[in-house]
Amino acid sequence: MTLTATTNTTFRGFRAGLDQVKSGDLRACVAELWKTLGSNNRNSFYCYRDGKQEPKASQAAAVMEVFAKYGVTENIWGVCD
């Protein structure tokens, strides 16, 4: 039996960042994230949000800028349990 190394073990989505956005700003923040990630439908957005799809470096930087706009600068990446 051959064991293979798994990839993408550090990226876990940005649910932790969404949990820190004020509820009044959440809808606008999600709309900006959709535009930033180029999502066309819920499933593609959820893949980024839940960490199933890793964003490109430019997308990750843009996501961090969106969260900074809404006052979230720490603990953006990761899934809240």
N, C-alpha and C positions, 0 to 999 in steps of 0.2 A: 504494500500500500504506500503510495506516495502522497505526502502532505504538501499542499501548495499554500503559499503565503496569500493572505487575503489583503485586498487593498481597501482604501477608504475607511480606515478605522477611526479617524480623528474627526471627521465632519459629522455633525449630528443635527443639522437644520437650525432654524432660528426661532423656534417656539418660545424659548426662554426670553428672547427679546420682545416678542409679541405680548407675553404675559406682563411685561413691565410698562407697556404703553397705556396711558390713561384711557378709560373706556369711552370718553367723549371723542378721542382722537383715533380710536382703533379703526373705524371704517375708512377714514382718509389715509391712514398709514398703510393699510392693506391695499388700497387702490394704488398708492404710489409704488408699493412693492411689486404689484402685478405688472405695472408699467416698466419698472426697473428690470425685472427678470424677463420681460417679454412673454409673459404667460398668456395663452389664448383661452385657457379653460381652467376649471377648478382643479382637475387632476394634476396638471403640470405644476400649478402653484403649490398644491399640497405636497408634491414630491420634493420641491425645494424646502418647504416649511418643515417637513418631517425628516429631512436628511436622506431621502432615498436618491436624490439627484444632487450632486455637488455643483455649486455655481462656478463659473469661470472667475478668475481673479478680479477682473474688472467688475463683474456682477457683484461679487462679495464686497468690494470697496463701495459700490453704489448702495448696497443694502445697509452697510454701516452708516453711510451718510444719511439715508432716510431715517434710520433709528436715532441718529444724533439730532436730527431736526425735531424729533418728538421727545427729546430729553433722555434717551436711553443710550448710554455710552459704555456700559460694562455688562458682562454676562449675556451677550446677544446670542452667541452660538451655543446650542445645546437643547436638549429636549427636557422639559420639566415633567417630572413624574408625579 
